[in-house]
Amino acid sequence: MMAQRSERRRIRLDQSELLCTKGCGFYGNTAWQGLCSKCWRDENQRDRQKQIQDDWALAERLQREEEEAYASRHQKTQPQPAVAPFSKFEERKTKEKSSKVNTVTKFFTPSIKIPPKKDATVPLDAQSSPSSCSTASRPPSADTDHATREFMDFLKPLKYGRQIFKQCRAFTESMAFKRDMGVEDMSECVQDFYQSLSERLHTQFKGSSEYVEGIMDEVERYTTTRLYKEVFCPETSDDEKKDLAVQKRIRALHWVTIEMLGVPVDEDIPEASDSVVKAITDVIEIDSKRVPKDKLGCITRCSKHIFNAIRISKKEAASADDFLPTLIYIVLKANPPRLQSNIQYITRFCNPSRLMTGEDGYYFTNLCCAVAFIEKLDGKSLNLTSEEFDHYMSGGQASPSRPLAGGSAISQVHQRLDLLTGLGERQELVMERARQLESDLIDWTDEVEQKVQSVLDTFEAPTPTVVTADGAAPGAPAASSAIDSDNVENEHLPPPLTPQVFAG
């Protein structure tokens, strides 16, 4: 019966739901309305182009109406100064269009706020020293300096390493002065830079796909490390608000149990419990990483621990239907910090090719689905009535099973503490009985000694005494004389031998 209820409560997700809704075959993302990064960029750029065209049409219509109104009032055919404001509006929209459509051209153009660069003949190390690369008002952090040195060491053996570094440095310097830009616009700039540099590596530098991907990984590491403070959970976004909402939601769901979600993991098995703990550790560790690739690595390791826990529990390979409920359970138990900010950061600034294919993209898409499921979780999802669900959510009733917040590891600790407490009480009882036994043994020993002494005193004979001829005192021992006197056979003994001298 329990197996049937668990199966009925199983959370299922068709694998086709993880793919892009455009049918391109890549993984989609809830943050992109189910589209992959490529289709999302195409749709976004198409919307931006349409918005620009609409703005142009609006500007032209307003300008034409103003010209007609001015001409009707003054009966003049020559252009009037009143057109100037609309000319400025048109000029501003032209600049906006060029800045949004041709953002790539600005990546390789130094900002006017950047100090003049040194001559190109200066070695790569000298050009890239922290003192000459300071792009912001604040000094570079230790992580930034370390990332710069690692990036330079990686590029030194490459034939076009100097050009790649100059482009990346120019881009990060230009982005450092765009902190007031919206986070989505910053994301678009970074993604445009990734795409432009990747195309150049493929065409101009004639690099293979593996070669280009390896370089782009280091480019992403360098770029995101230098821009981390500006682009992770910026003030211009509502990421922090979403983080607080998700954390509050997960805390309110502390009563959800592993049975409610239909998770096929037996945490009473030590190996499975260890894998669950490792998965929780990995998902919490996401927030400690700065590079999107490293954050995805945490998600991938977490997912592999989940598959291992399922395999140990079921004694067979885990399926995709088993994975998502377990991932939801892990997220609920971990309640990772700044979860939405990390998801948004990966979505906006990760190399898009990594999210579109591969195991990193697959596991990340599942994590996004898990978070979306938690946000929309209701009684029907857990096979509960709406009244029961609301009662649990309000705290009016405890969990029907062991609480989720305790977890298997913590529940085992409590069980062992209870066991130790019971053992302590039993030890006290044993010690008390041992002390009683020791007291009883001492009393018994004393009693036995007294009885033995009493018996000895009762059966002990008086000591015989004789009065000798020489006037010995009464009571003196005369046992020897008495014995000799009673030995009548001594009279028949031969006389004692006398010593003789040997004459020979």
FIBA-738131 format. One line per field, with one value per residue (C-alpha): residue in one letter; residue number from 1; x, y, z. Coordinates in pm, 1 decimal, m for minus. Example, Ala and Ser with C-alpha at 12.3 -4.5 7.8 and 13.67 -1.06 7.14 Angstrom:
2
code	c(A,S) .
pos	c(1,2) .
x	c(1230.0,1367.0) .
y	c(m450.0,m106.0) .
z	c(780.0,714.0) .
END
This chain:
504
code	c(M,M,A,Q,R,S,E,R,R,R,I,R,L,D,Q,S,E,L,L,C,T,K,G,C,G,F,Y,G,N,T,A,W,Q,G,L,C,S,K,C,W,R,D,E,N,Q,R,D,R,Q,K,Q,I,Q,D,D,W,A,L,A,E,R,L,Q,R,E,E,E,E,A,Y,A,S,R,H,Q,K,T,Q,P,Q,P,A,V,A,P,F,S,K,F,E,E,R,K,T,K,E,K,S,S,K,V,N,T,V,T,K,F,F,T,P,S,I,K,I,P,P,K,K,D,A,T,V,P,L,D,A,Q,S,S,P,S,S,C,S,T,A,S,R,P,P,S,A,D,T,D,H,A,T,R,E,F,M,D,F,L,K,P,L,K,Y,G,R,Q,I,F,K,Q,C,R,A,F,T,E,S,M,A,F,K,R,D,M,G,V,E,D,M,S,E,C,V,Q,D,F,Y,Q,S,L,S,E,R,L,H,T,Q,F,K,G,S,S,E,Y,V,E,G,I,M,D,E,V,E,R,Y,T,T,T,R,L,Y,K,E,V,F,C,P,E,T,S,D,D,E,K,K,D,L,A,V,Q,K,R,I,R,A,L,H,W,V,T,I,E,M,L,G,V,P,V,D,E,D,I,P,E,A,S,D,S,V,V,K,A,I,T,D,V,I,E,I,D,S,K,R,V,P,K,D,K,L,G,C,I,T,R,C,S,K,H,I,F,N,A,I,R,I,S,K,K,E,A,A,S,A,D,D,F,L,P,T,L,I,Y,I,V,L,K,A,N,P,P,R,L,Q,S,N,I,Q,Y,I,T,R,F,C,N,P,S,R,L,M,T,G,E,D,G,Y,Y,F,T,N,L,C,C,A,V,A,F,I,E,K,L,D,G,K,S,L,N,L,T,S,E,E,F,D,H,Y,M,S,G,G,Q,A,S,P,S,R,P,L,A,G,G,S,A,I,S,Q,V,H,Q,R,L,D,L,L,T,G,L,G,E,R,Q,E,L,V,M,E,R,A,R,Q,L,E,S,D,L,I,D,W,T,D,E,V,E,Q,K,V,Q,S,V,L,D,T,F,E,A,P,T,P,T,V,V,T,A,D,G,A,A,P,G,A,P,A,A,S,S,A,I,D,S,D,N,V,E,N,E,H,L,P,P,P,L,T,P,Q,V,F,A,G) .
pos	c(1,2,3,4,5,6,7,8,9,10,11,12,13,14,15,16,17,18,19,20,21,22,23,24,25,26,27,28,29,30,31,32,33,34,35,36,37,38,39,40,41,42,43,44,45,46,47,48,49,50,51,52,53,54,55,56,57,58,59,60,61,62,63,64,65,66,67,68,69,70,71,72,73,74,75,76,77,78,79,80,81,82,83,84,85,86,87,88,89,90,91,92,93,94,95,96,97,98,99,100,101,102,103,104,105,106,107,108,109,110,111,112,113,114,115,116,117,118,119,120,121,122,123,124,125,126,127,128,129,130,131,132,133,134,135,136,137,138,139,140,141,142,143,144,145,146,147,148,149,150,151,152,153,154,155,156,157,158,159,160,161,162,163,164,165,166,167,168,169,170,171,172,173,174,175,176,177,178,179,180,181,182,183,184,185,186,187,188,189,190,191,192,193,194,195,196,197,198,199,200,201,202,203,204,205,206,207,208,209,210,211,212,213,214,215,216,217,218,219,220,221,222,223,224,225,226,227,228,229,230,231,232,233,234,235,236,237,238,239,240,241,242,243,244,245,246,247,248,249,250,251,252,253,254,255,256,257,258,259,260,261,262,263,264,265,266,267,268,269,270,271,272,273,274,275,276,277,278,279,280,281,282,283,284,285,286,287,288,289,290,291,292,293,294,295,296,297,298,299,300,301,302,303,304,305,306,307,308,309,310,311,312,313,314,315,316,317,318,319,320,321,322,323,324,325,326,327,328,329,330,331,332,333,334,335,336,337,338,339,340,341,342,343,344,345,346,347,348,349,350,351,352,353,354,355,356,357,358,359,360,361,362,363,364,365,366,367,368,369,370,371,372,373,374,375,376,377,378,379,380,381,382,383,384,385,386,387,388,389,390,391,392,393,394,395,396,397,398,399,400,401,402,403,404,405,406,407,408,409,410,411,412,413,414,415,416,417,418,419,420,421,422,423,424,425,426,427,428,429,430,431,432,433,434,435,436,437,438,439,440,441,442,443,444,445,446,447,448,449,450,451,452,453,454,455,456,457,458,459,460,461,462,463,464,465,466,467,468,469,470,471,472,473,474,475,476,477,478,479,480,481,482,483,484,485,486,487,488,489,490,491,492,493,494,495,496,497,498,499,500,501,502,503,504) .
x	c(0.0,281.3,454.6,142.8,101.2,467.6,431.4,118.6,298.2,597.8,692.5,741.3,894.8,896.1,1248.8,1109.3,1007.6,1376.3,1439.3,1392.8,1032.6,1149.8,1246.8,1612.1,1725.3,1913.2,1819.8,1580.4,1560.4,1267.4,1438.5,1427.4,1061.9,1161.0,1400.4,1767.7,2021.1,2049.6,1675.5,1629.9,1891.1,1732.0,1389.5,1529.2,1712.8,1404.0,1199.7,1461.7,1466.0,1087.0,1097.7,1353.1,1139.1,832.2,1024.8,1135.2,780.6,656.4,924.7,848.2,474.7,523.2,759.0,517.0,225.6,428.5,535.4,177.5,56.1,331.6,267.3,m102.6,m40.6,221.9,139.1,503.9,649.7,1013.0,1136.5,1083.4,1308.8,1032.6,1145.3,1476.4,1357.5,1233.7,1556.2,1735.4,1493.9,1564.6,1937.2,1906.8,1711.3,1973.2,2243.7,2035.3,1986.6,2354.9,2446.5,2205.9,2253.6,2628.1,2744.3,3027.9,3208.1,3242.3,3411.6,3737.2,3732.0,3896.0,3671.0,3750.9,3772.4,4045.7,4403.4,4614.5,4750.4,5114.1,5284.9,5199.0,5563.2,5560.5,5566.9,5242.6,5349.6,5430.3,5110.2,4902.7,5049.6,4795.3,4933.9,4873.8,4542.8,4351.8,4020.5,3805.6,3834.0,3881.7,4204.3,4188.5,4117.7,4344.7,4106.8,4118.0,4497.8,4518.0,4273.2,4474.3,4800.5,4642.6,4490.0,4822.8,5002.0,4739.6,4771.3,5151.9,5202.5,4927.6,5014.6,4743.5,4749.5,4848.1,4556.8,4308.8,4427.2,4412.0,4054.7,3946.3,4116.7,3963.9,3620.9,3642.6,3776.6,3487.2,3237.0,3382.9,3244.1,2894.2,2785.2,2466.1,2360.8,2077.2,2184.4,2010.8,2197.0,2522.6,2438.8,2376.4,2710.3,2894.1,2713.9,2786.1,3151.6,3158.8,2996.2,3221.2,3542.3,3434.0,3363.9,3702.3,3877.0,3696.0,3754.1,4056.8,4262.4,4142.7,4090.3,3914.0,3597.3,3778.0,4055.3,3810.0,3602.8,3916.3,4006.9,3651.1,3648.3,3948.5,3798.9,3483.7,3688.4,3888.6,3592.3,3348.0,3608.5,3693.2,3328.0,3187.6,3111.0,2936.7,2728.8,2642.2,2316.3,2347.9,2141.1,1961.3,1800.3,1546.6,1762.8,1795.3,1417.9,1378.6,1643.1,1454.1,1125.9,1274.3,1440.8,1117.9,927.6,1169.9,1160.0,779.6,805.0,1020.9,749.8,769.0,902.1,1086.5,777.3,558.4,788.1,822.3,1201.0,1347.5,1631.3,1672.1,1864.0,1892.1,2161.3,2487.4,2627.4,2308.2,2293.8,2654.9,2574.3,2276.2,2497.5,2755.8,2485.4,2361.3,2717.1,2771.1,2450.5,2536.7,2887.4,2752.3,2743.1,3113.1,3224.6,3270.9,3303.0,2984.7,3169.6,3268.2,2911.2,2790.3,3054.9,2896.9,2555.9,2697.9,2871.2,2552.7,2355.3,2602.9,2580.7,2203.1,2224.3,2463.3,2223.3,1935.8,2145.9,2248.6,1891.5,1724.2,2010.2,1975.7,2052.8,1858.5,1615.5,1535.6,1198.5,1383.2,1629.2,1404.3,1210.3,1538.8,1687.6,1382.6,1429.8,1799.6,1718.0,1453.3,1694.5,1986.0,1802.2,2114.1,2200.0,2122.5,1985.2,1802.8,2099.3,2328.8,2086.0,2044.0,2419.2,2483.9,2205.1,2328.6,2706.2,2792.5,2933.1,2602.3,2730.9,2773.5,2408.7,2277.2,2432.3,2624.5,2570.6,2625.0,2337.3,2115.7,2167.4,2133.7,1803.2,1680.5,1781.5,1580.8,1281.5,1323.6,1321.6,1018.2,840.1,916.4,779.5,453.4,428.8,73.0,m126.1,m206.6,164.4,204.6,m123.4,m270.8,m595.6,m579.8,m693.4,m412.7,m157.2,m265.8,m265.5,92.7,203.6,53.3,237.3,m83.8,21.8,359.4,493.4,325.8,668.1,1009.3,1073.2,1259.1,1481.7,1631.7,1733.5,1862.6,2207.2,2074.4,1800.6,2068.7,2261.5,1952.0,1887.5,2242.2,2222.1,1905.2,2085.0,2380.4,2141.9,1981.0,2321.8,2423.2,2119.3,2186.7,2549.1,2440.9,2209.5,2487.3,2729.7,2473.9,2414.4,2789.1,2838.3,2553.6,2711.2,3045.7,2883.5,2698.8,3020.8,3204.0,2921.9,2916.1,3291.6,3273.6,2987.4,3177.4,3487.8,3281.2,3117.2,3448.9,3604.2,3304.0,3337.9,3709.6,3652.2,3388.8,3594.9,3942.7,4092.7,4277.3,4657.1,4798.3,5037.4,5265.3,5458.4,5816.3,6037.9,6258.7,5971.0,5861.9,5587.7,5239.0,5120.6,5461.7,5455.4,5559.1,5437.3,5768.9,5798.2,5448.1,5495.7,5821.2,5668.0,5389.5,5624.0,5685.0,5857.2,6167.8,6281.9,6363.7,6583.0,6960.5,7193.7,7333.3,7651.9,7975.7,8249.8,8559.7,8907.5,9017.9,9356.5,9447.7) .
y	c(0.0,238.0,157.2,244.6,574.7,658.3,582.5,793.7,1087.2,1058.4,1383.5,1322.2,1545.6,1465.6,1507.9,1699.2,1971.2,2039.0,2125.0,2458.8,2530.0,2633.4,2273.5,2348.5,2053.9,2255.4,2280.8,2558.0,2770.0,2896.9,3234.6,3253.3,3144.1,2791.2,2896.6,2815.2,3095.8,3120.4,3138.5,3375.7,3613.6,3596.1,3672.8,3945.5,4114.3,4086.2,4255.1,4525.7,4589.2,4613.1,4853.0,5069.6,5075.8,5166.3,5448.1,5577.1,5566.6,5747.5,6013.8,6071.3,6094.6,6342.2,6549.8,6554.7,6653.9,6932.7,7062.5,7067.0,7240.1,7498.3,7563.9,7607.4,7858.8,8072.2,8005.1,7943.0,7675.1,7697.4,7465.5,7611.6,7592.0,7401.3,7094.1,7094.6,6905.1,6621.6,6624.5,6576.2,6298.8,6134.1,6172.0,6015.4,5718.4,5677.7,5655.8,5410.6,5191.6,5189.8,5116.2,4821.1,4670.5,4721.5,4668.6,4446.9,4738.2,4907.4,4609.4,4668.4,5048.7,5196.8,5410.3,5781.4,5746.5,5487.6,5614.5,5594.7,5249.3,5173.6,5093.0,4757.4,4655.6,4634.4,4269.1,4103.9,4085.8,4455.8,4555.9,4350.7,4440.8,4542.0,4894.5,4950.7,4767.1,4948.6,5033.9,5134.7,5375.8,5094.4,4888.1,4539.2,4259.1,3962.2,3734.4,3970.4,3983.0,3606.8,3559.5,3802.4,3618.5,3281.9,3414.8,3556.1,3229.5,3043.0,3274.5,3294.8,2973.5,3066.9,3228.5,3494.0,3513.2,3880.9,3984.4,3780.0,3934.7,4289.1,4234.2,4085.0,4358.7,4632.5,4478.2,4445.8,4801.0,4936.1,4737.8,4869.6,5214.2,5085.0,4994.7,5196.0,4989.4,4744.4,4390.0,4254.1,4503.1,4403.6,4040.4,4117.9,4294.0,3999.9,3747.4,3955.9,3962.7,3584.7,3532.2,3778.8,3639.3,3280.1,3358.7,3525.7,3224.3,2996.3,3206.0,3429.8,3203.7,2880.5,2701.6,2369.3,2344.3,2189.0,2446.4,2736.5,2599.5,2569.8,2932.9,3051.2,2877.5,3084.0,3398.4,3342.4,3285.8,3604.5,3819.3,3710.9,3727.5,4087.0,4186.5,3972.6,4256.2,4455.9,4178.4,3939.2,4040.9,4407.3,4679.5,4739.9,4393.2,4227.6,3919.1,3980.9,4005.7,3673.6,3514.6,3612.7,3489.0,3147.2,3110.0,3198.9,2954.0,2668.7,2738.2,2724.6,2380.4,2229.8,1972.4,1808.4,1454.5,1225.0,1003.2,1292.5,1363.0,996.1,1006.6,656.3,702.1,499.7,722.5,439.1,295.1,465.6,488.5,647.5,886.8,992.6,1065.7,1278.5,1478.3,1530.6,1645.9,1898.6,2023.2,2068.6,2266.0,2495.0,2542.2,2704.4,3044.4,3030.2,3017.8,3318.8,3166.3,3032.6,2718.6,2644.5,2700.0,2457.1,2211.8,2215.8,2144.5,1856.5,1699.0,1735.1,1558.2,1271.3,1217.8,1207.5,939.1,743.5,759.7,637.6,356.6,235.6,249.8,82.4,m158.7,m51.2,240.5,559.1,700.3,1059.8,1025.1,945.9,1230.6,1538.4,1451.7,1378.0,1705.3,1889.9,1710.1,1808.6,2175.2,2174.1,2024.8,2250.1,2581.6,2713.1,3080.8,3327.9,3051.7,3275.1,3512.8,3224.2,3086.6,3429.1,3489.0,3161.1,3232.3,3581.2,3545.3,3182.8,3079.7,2999.8,2686.5,2519.3,2569.2,2449.9,2100.6,1858.5,1733.9,2080.1,2217.2,1917.7,1935.8,2314.9,2292.9,2037.9,2268.3,2551.3,2316.1,2209.9,2570.9,2648.7,2343.7,2455.3,2801.2,2652.3,2357.6,2292.4,2019.8,1840.2,1797.7,1617.3,1424.2,1638.0,1826.1,2203.3,2212.5,1980.3,2174.0,2506.7,2354.5,2235.9,2565.9,2765.7,2554.2,2428.6,2067.7,1899.7,1682.2,1341.2,1183.1,1286.6,1653.0,1738.4,1988.2,1707.3,1489.1,1133.6,1223.3,1444.1,1193.4,927.5,1155.4,1203.9,831.2,763.5,1033.7,870.9,538.2,686.9,838.3,499.3,336.0,598.3,524.4,153.0,209.6,406.7,121.9,m133.6,75.6,114.2,m260.9,m324.2,m97.9,m281.1,m615.1,m496.8,m390.1,m721.1,m911.2,m724.7,m791.8,m1160.1,m1187.4,m1035.1,m1265.4,m1573.3,m1475.4,m1426.1,m1767.2,m1939.4,m1776.4,m1871.5,m2235.5,m2233.7,m2086.7,m2352.8,m2660.5,m2548.4,m2781.7,m2637.4,m2647.5,m2933.3,m2829.6,m3047.8,m2984.0,m3104.4,m3232.4,m2928.6,m2703.6,m2580.1,m2330.3,m2456.1,m2410.0,m2458.6,m2691.9,m3043.0,m3220.1,m3390.1,m3535.3,m3657.8,m3833.4,m3997.6,m4105.2,m4283.0,m4457.0,m4785.3,m4943.0,m4725.7,m4966.7,m5234.6,m5006.3,m5078.6,m4850.9,m4549.9,m4591.9,m4464.9,m4316.4,m4526.8,m4436.5,m4596.0,m4755.9,m4869.5) .
z	c(0.0,91.0,m233.6,m428.3,m243.5,m299.9,m667.8,m688.4,m530.0,m757.9,m924.2,m1291.1,m1553.9,m1920.9,m2052.9,m2350.0,m2105.3,m2040.1,m2405.5,m2577.0,m2669.3,m3017.8,m3088.1,m3157.0,m2942.6,m2680.4,m2312.9,m2221.2,m1909.2,m1707.9,m1681.4,m2062.1,m2081.3,m2176.6,m2454.5,m2488.9,m2472.1,m2850.9,m2916.8,m2625.0,m2764.5,m3105.9,m2958.7,m2737.3,m3021.1,m3237.2,m2965.0,m2927.1,m3299.5,m3299.4,m3005.6,m3183.6,m3497.6,m3293.5,m3125.2,m3462.7,m3597.0,m3287.6,m3318.2,m3685.8,m3617.7,m3333.8,m3543.4,m3836.9,m3614.2,m3457.7,m3797.1,m3918.1,m3603.1,m3621.1,m3991.0,m3935.3,m3657.1,m3830.4,m4195.1,m4275.6,m4494.3,m4385.7,m4113.8,m3769.9,m3465.2,m3288.9,m3484.5,m3302.4,m2997.0,m3216.1,m3409.5,m3082.6,m2995.4,m3329.4,m3273.9,m2930.8,m3069.4,m3341.7,m3076.5,m2878.2,m3180.7,m3268.0,m2905.8,m2882.3,m3225.2,m3265.2,m2907.6,m3022.5,m3185.1,m2848.6,m2686.6,m2867.9,m2843.1,m2530.2,m2315.5,m2299.1,m1922.5,m1944.9,m1913.3,m2229.4,m2289.0,m2314.0,m2637.7,m2787.0,m2784.9,m2406.7,m2292.7,m2190.9,m1827.4,m1812.4,m1986.5,m1748.9,m1416.1,m1154.1,m1143.5,m1514.8,m1535.1,m1266.6,m1425.8,m1136.5,m851.6,m601.6,m603.1,m757.1,m513.2,m449.5,m642.2,m940.4,m939.3,m910.7,m1198.1,m1411.9,m1347.7,m1421.7,m1742.8,m1857.8,m1778.9,m1980.7,m2281.8,m2294.8,m2497.2,m2743.4,m3073.9,m3043.7,m2665.3,m2660.7,m2883.1,m2680.0,m2355.5,m2495.0,m2610.1,m2277.1,m2079.4,m2294.3,m2250.7,m1872.3,m1845.4,m2047.3,m1840.8,m1515.9,m1601.3,m1679.2,m1327.9,m1362.6,m1662.2,m1608.6,m1532.9,m1842.9,m2060.4,m1890.3,m1956.7,m2322.0,m2347.8,m2194.1,m2412.3,m2722.7,m2625.8,m2578.8,m2917.4,m3097.6,m2948.7,m3013.8,m3378.1,m3413.8,m3260.7,m3504.4,m3817.1,m3775.8,m3548.4,m3713.2,m3382.4,m3337.8,m3130.0,m2831.3,m2858.4,m2871.0,m2581.3,m2367.4,m2436.2,m2378.3,m2040.4,m1932.9,m2086.1,m1883.0,m1566.4,m1616.4,m1718.9,m1449.8,m1174.4,m1260.7,m1297.6,m1014.6,m771.9,m1043.3,m1199.6,m914.0,m745.9,m852.6,m694.1,m1022.5,m1007.2,m778.9,m721.0,m348.4,m313.1,m493.7,m270.2,43.4,m101.7,m188.8,151.5,329.4,110.6,183.2,557.4,544.7,378.5,653.1,725.1,381.9,413.7,182.4,156.9,42.2,m250.1,m341.0,m317.9,m371.0,m120.1,197.5,436.9,687.8,459.3,567.0,212.6,79.4,374.8,312.0,m53.0,55.3,292.5,17.1,m223.2,32.7,85.2,m288.1,m345.1,m51.1,m189.1,m507.2,m339.7,m248.1,m613.2,m839.5,m1184.0,m1350.6,m1459.2,m1098.0,m980.4,m1246.1,m1127.2,m780.4,m932.2,m1135.7,m835.1,m631.7,m903.9,m925.6,m549.2,m587.3,m855.6,m634.2,m336.6,m555.7,m699.4,m353.2,m224.2,m521.8,m601.9,m965.4,m1193.3,m1122.6,m1375.9,m1465.9,m1289.6,m967.1,m1002.9,m999.2,m677.8,m502.6,m623.7,m487.2,m155.4,m144.0,m213.9,59.3,311.2,215.1,163.6,m13.6,32.1,m248.3,m466.9,m713.2,m740.9,m829.6,m1086.2,m1244.1,m1241.2,m1421.6,m1668.1,m1750.7,m1757.6,m1826.5,m2161.4,m2340.0,m2510.1,m2170.8,m2078.3,m2412.2,m2412.4,m2192.9,m1840.2,m1688.3,m1893.5,m1813.8,m1437.8,m1431.8,m1617.8,m1363.8,m1077.8,m1233.1,m1262.5,m899.1,m779.4,m994.1,m849.3,m492.4,m563.2,m695.0,m454.9,m334.8,m165.0,m488.7,m561.8,m228.2,m247.7,31.9,50.2,40.4,405.0,513.8,312.8,460.1,808.5,767.8,613.8,900.8,1156.0,1310.1,1270.7,1282.0,1007.0,980.9,982.5,1099.8,1015.1,700.6,876.9,1091.1,804.6,824.3,951.5,1229.9,1316.7,1348.2,1579.7,1795.6,1799.8,1908.3,2173.1,2305.3,2302.0,2490.0,2743.1,2798.4,2827.8,3084.1,3294.5,3272.8,3370.7,3676.3,3775.4,3726.7,3932.3,4210.4,4217.3,4212.0,4512.1,4691.8,4604.0,4737.5,5066.2,5092.9,5025.5,5301.6,5545.7,5450.2,5494.8,5841.5,5934.1,5814.6,6010.7,6323.5,6287.9,6225.1,6528.3,6737.1,6634.1,6705.7,7050.0,7125.4,7030.8,7139.3,7427.0,7737.9,7734.7,7958.9,8242.6,8477.6,8797.1,8767.6,9043.8,9025.2,9113.0,8767.3,8773.8,8709.5,8356.9,8197.5,7894.6,7979.6,7672.6,7607.6,7956.6,7952.2,7623.5,7736.8,8057.3,7880.3,7635.1,7818.4,7518.6,7577.8,7844.1,7581.8,7369.0,7351.7,7541.6,7354.4,7154.0,7301.3,7083.5,7026.6,6901.1,6578.4,6633.2,6288.8) .
END
